[in-house]
Amino acid sequence: MWASGLFYLILLFPGFLYGARILALFPVPSQSHYYHALPYLKNLASLGHEITSVSPFPSEEPVNNIYDIYVPEVFNGFDGKPGKAQFDLIIVDIWKYDAFYGLAAYFEAPVIGLAPCGTDWKIDEMVGSPSPMSYLQSPSSYLYDLDTFGGRMAHFVERSISWFNWHLRYEQKHEALYKKYFPKIAETKPLSEISKTLL
């Protein structure tokens, strides 16, 4: 008796499912950063999720459940504040656009980060994954013969410069943008804490 009731409950379960409202942020003026995610977004849209895609590259053909917000300003700099929309999930290009993670706290939504260039030390550091230089090389490591001391040293110097450049030059800029556009949230939740919640 209970087995047939469970069977009917399972049959009715899909009726209780709903599509999520997803914000997809790809504010990079490079098509390669957006088009790697487009099949993923189209698949989510085909499953009934509502996708709001913010990118300088709108779809050439309309796609059901994907709403493009064309932002050509990305080519000249971006200056935007969130409006009154509500999203259940945020998908974002995680290539050094940390200030956008403030939208996760603003909308109280989880963030999924997509890395178009694969893993690198910055992404690994942000999500708490080890990134040993001897194992994970930078995208330009093909320039060096990593089997030689000189090649390893050049790779170390390049990675060190990249690390210092991010932490001494750009990290504070992202913190300032976060505090400017999300002042109330920034008082209670630092950007570094939000960055660690990326999925």
Buried (B, 14 or more C-beta within 10 A) or exposed (E): EEEEEEEEEEEEEEEEEEBBBBBBBBBBBBEEBBEBBBEBBBEBBEEEBBBBBBBBBBBEEEBEBBBBEEBEEBEEEBEEEBEEEEBBBBBBBBBBBBBBBBBBBBBEBEBBBBBBEEEBBBBBBBBEEEBEBEEBBBEEBEEBEBEEEEBBEBBEEBBEEBEEEBEEEEBEEBBEBBBEBBEEBBEEBBBBEBBEEBE
